Amino acid sequence: MSSSGIEISIESLSKKFKGSGIEALSSISAEIKGGCVTGIVGPDGAGKTTLLRLLAGLLKPSSGSIKMSGREISTIREMLSYMPQKFGLYEDLTVNENLTLYSDLHGIKEKEKNGSFAKLLSFTGLKPFKERFAGNLSGGMKQKLGLACCLISNPLILLLDEPSVGIDPLSRREFWQMINEIAKDGVTIVWSTSYLDEAEKCSEVLLLNEGRLLYKGIPSELSKNESISVYLIELRDQKIKRHFALETQKRDDILDSTIQGSRVRIVMRDYVSVSPKFEEAVSVKRTVPRFEDAFIKMMGGISKERLNSATAGNIDKGDELPSEKVVVEVKGLTKKFGNFTAVKNVSFKVGRGEVFGLLGPNGAGKSTTFKMMCGLLRATSGWARIAGVDLINSTVQAREKIGYMAQKFSLYGDLKVIENLNFFGGIYGLKGEELKNIIFDTLERFQLSSLKDEKSNNLPLGFKQRLSLACAIMHKPTVLFLDEPTSGVDPITRREFWGRINAMVEGGISIIVTTHFIDEAEYCDRIALMYSGKVIMCETPDKIKQSIVSDEMKDPTLETAFIELIKLNSKEEIDE
């Protein structure tokens, strides 16, 4: 072992699963430095989780080797700890009971437990919640408890499998602070992630695709190696930004085009020294490339064929859509669970063809508000209207105008793709020849025809997401509700998904989305920022950022603005 932590040497590592002709990992060789945070990144199916499980000794390689400071895994297994995607918690046990269970599994002596527990509870900020059931903790608290359980054995290697999925930006930042503190103590940390903004925080990254290692090294070096030209486009007319993003994405000289607040961010396919010209633009400014830009370029971007297929999903309902500008109206919405008020007097409006975001930390009331608006929860007081129909008193009629895509996709895993479409079509009142024609059209538009007889449980994450969206819009809703729709998916899949969403918005559909992914929040026209059951600000992403501009903070990111506004409101609550 080096003085700076255990080093991991991976040599010609391959893994092939029985019954599959495809290698999950193919001849991977890399060195992971001790006492650092190394990220494993890549699209869905790249082999991230397989590599992490091999490092944990949970799988055996088909060929090749893994050595930790020159020793085999079997001789060092007691020195490492593995945190799986669901944090490995027992939700019907309290915080203290989970720690007790893990300490017993690791053979921690009774006299050492109290000191270890006190230290970990203090480190993670969970001391006030030690008697709370793990199932009743917020996502951020579960994440911290999962980490505490991993640290109970004082590991020298910590393996984390996508620990930030479904976690709000504030909890994510706090978690990263804890991880960096752990690394300073010489612990070697390997972090698998689909969030490429997190990859930038790692000392080094291993970039995988289809089981192969494409890049290893410092994240910032990748964008330099790829010679990327990135521009922010300010348009004359804000109303055309989605159309502009869709059309520029189709151009051969442009690799990627996404919405970033009031502007459109484009990545050129090849390096250019002269700014590109656009008739619709007020200004075209070069900006610093991100790791994600380099990743998109290395992946070749989303294929034009897939993009054209995705954006062909424009639901043009013409006169069927309501002509009024306000499609969703919420007034004084309140929800109480016993003596606890989860949502407090929430009011806002959503226009036709608007993407409206609900953003806030875990426990802010987003999901409760979302469920009331979908008709899944009855409000204690207040009301909501969908396309002029009262959701409280005319629930059935209002639901006919709603499409709902749940965070976990709400698919029936044991049903085939075509059976899921049949089932959801029936729920929405479609039948006979009409249902048959819609299913055929849906399979074609969502490129699911070749998978129609596959059980949805067996689909890759990106295809599950595609099928879930298809099921949600079969009846051509007026408003589409998306609950963390891209949680855990890679940037290429996310681009394809939002290509479909933007095409729908162009057709007049209104979108209401909850998300913890800040880049995704930038796609919204307006955001209702929630904290402690209330809407503390409802504005465009740019105006939310501008609200905290100061001499110390000239050009804040949306994540920084989010965290500062939450801290400010938290302080005001304490002062009251």
PyMOL commands that set and color helices and strands:
alter all, ss='L'
color gray80, all
select helices_A, chain A and resi 48-55+73-75+77-79+95-105+110-124+127-129+134-136+139-151+169-184+196-199+219-226+238-249+291-299+304-311+318-320+366-373+395-399+417-427+432-445+449-451+456-458+461-473+491-506+518-521+541-546+558-575
alter helices_A, ss='H'
color red, helices_A
select strands_A, chain A and resi 8-16+23-32+37-41+63-68+71-72+80-83+157-161+188-193+204-209+212-217+230-235+254-260+263-268+281-287+326-337+340-351+355-359+381-386+389-390+402-405+479-483+510-514+526-531+534-539
alter strands_A, ss='S'
color yellow, strands_A
deselect
rebuild
show_as cartoon
